[in-house]
Amino acid sequence: MGSTKLLLRPNPLPSVIFSPPIHSLFAKPKFTAPVTLSTFSTAAISAASGNHQSSLPYGPSLFKGKTPPTLKQQQDQQENETKAFIDETHFTRIFDIAALRVPAKDCYALESRLRGHLLNWPRVHNIARVLGDEIETQFVKLLGNNNDGSHGGNEDFSGVVGDEVNSVLFREELVKSFDARGFVKFRNLARISRPRRKKRKEKKEGKEGNGRKGELYVVEVVEEERKEMSGLLGDEFRGGEKWRGSTRLLLLDEELVDKNVDEFPEAIKVLLEQDTRENTTPTLELVKCRLTLFYDYWLMNEILEALLPKGMIVPSAFETVGHIAHLNLREEHQPFKYLIAKVVLDKNKPKIQTVVNKIDAIHNDYRTMQLEVLAGNNSLVTMLVENGFRFNVDLATVYWNSKLATERQRLLSGFNLKDVVCDVFAGVGPICIPAAKIVNRVYANDLNPYAVDYLERNSVLNKLEKKIEVFNMDGRRFIDAMFASQKAHKITQVVMNLPNDATEFLDSFRGIYRDRPEDAKFTFPKIHLYGFSKARDPEFDFHERIRIALVEVAVNVEMRRVRLVAPGKWMLCASFVLPESVAFARRSPNM
């Protein structure tokens, strides 16, 4: 037996490749012929033996074949921290399927007609090219008439005698189309005559490993090997039959592979009977194929589900910061963290180049996270784009949270051209830089000198440095300095995005106008305060903490839940106009 391989990639129709003709299987309604697949490992072939178990759901699954062996944890911790090894051949799965070979010109119409009876697997096209009968229009006139009438002959070319092509005249025809650029009119021959260097490199690399890097799946047509000329011309000879025109394969439902033709759906049987009546030689053939799915086909959660112990929660979500994937692994995932990171990296390339894990909560004043690199390069410096603005960040020295992008956009939507914004905890500028595009002026501050450095870089990067004034000081001192200056009466919006400690800085607003005449006109700023709450009623709890910090009972607060950061722990945003009684209040001696 022999097997013809169709290499399929994610594009709608793969590039043209060649294979032998397929014999009709109408005389053998059951697909029971064995197949030899020398290119796959024994483990992968044995995994296909149980690929149609009734207890498993419809569609592709790694559990339809042999369960991949769980990778042993490396005892050498240093080597384990360096790299996690995954044998991609363990994830190769082979499925027997039935297919209908149809003329290429009719494949889309027939696909629409048989849509409900086709394979319909995710990331697998229902239409596959048939290797060996694909030909360009320039060659059609050289092959003459065919038996199904799909291509007309060309009486003007005297080199065609019946079904055979005169090799001398055919060569002369090629010579006429050859110039300094190669075979201009025969694109396939042009590629053969001057193959690309990149393709040569891929072919050379394919000899190492499994040679399937980048391929999602392969369809192999099972057929009887032709032996008439193989002894003389080699095992790769695929000639001897008349060309019948370009055809395609319609991959049928996986449940039809072990059924007789009489047990097929009525739509397929009617189509076959109609073809038999209308054509002397049938143009439709029922063939047996093997669909091989490689490591690159499976999704991240499917790979992890097969690798991790049964019953363990599969980590399927992570935060993306530029080229960095930020994981928050549970305690149960720690023994498999390098394995998880390797799969995350493989399944999200080239966008993701580094995978990190948060190893401790934020305890320092600079709000920087303790991260460990699990896979990819060790660089934590990246550039990201949020709401059309570019930001340079270094996760080792500054804080960034991409999950707050929607909340930041909501906050910015409340600003207008006349506003003057004071950002007390600005970080690298995720709020103050977009605000500078909207408002009149922005005063940005942060205690972290590294964050201030990146804030200045990002303001220049987005060409907004003229509208932003940057400070590097403690938040309480910054509030005192701003409202003690001549800029105080212009400030209309104050942003305090430090959820863990922001309420502790509210006492700085007591008495900010105490040294000024009360009959003067003042603009009392609107404060946007962020905080956490684990209470049963988080809004009431956060409101009470604001009242206590301001030493004021009558504070009209607009409260909003931002996101659930942990079970039972909410992040909230409280927006309120600073009460006049608080602005002119006297400070206690300890403040």
Secondary structure, 3 states (H helix, E strand, C coil): CEEEEEEECCCCCCCCCCCCCCCCCCCCCCCCCCCCCCCCCHHHHHHHHHCCCCCCCCCCCHHHCCCCCCCCCCCCHHHHHHCCCCCHHHHCEEEEEEEEEEEHHHHHHHHHHCHHHECCCCCCCCEEECCCCCCCHHHHHHHCCCCCCCCCCCCCCCCEECCEECHHHHHHHHHHCEECCEECCCHHHHHHHCCCHHHHHHHHHCCCCCCCCCCCEEEEEEECCCCCCHHHHCCCCCCCCCCCCCEEEEEECHHHCCCCHHHCCHHHHHHHHHHHHHCCCCCCEEEEEEEEECCCCCCHHHHHHHHCCCCCCCCCCCEEECCEEEECCCHHHHHHHHHHHHHHHHHCCCCCCEEEEEEECCCCCCCCCEEEEEEECCCCEEEEEECCEEEEEECCCCCCCHHHHHHHHHHHCCCCCCCEEEECCCCCCCCHHHHHCCCCEEEEECCCHHHHHHHHHHHHHCCCHHHEEEECCCHHHHHHHHHHCCCHHHCCEEEECCCCCHHHHHHHHCCCCCCCCCCCCCCCCEEEEEEEECCCCHHHHHHHHHHHHHCCCCCCCEEEEEEEEECCEEEEEEEEECCHHHHCCCCCCCC
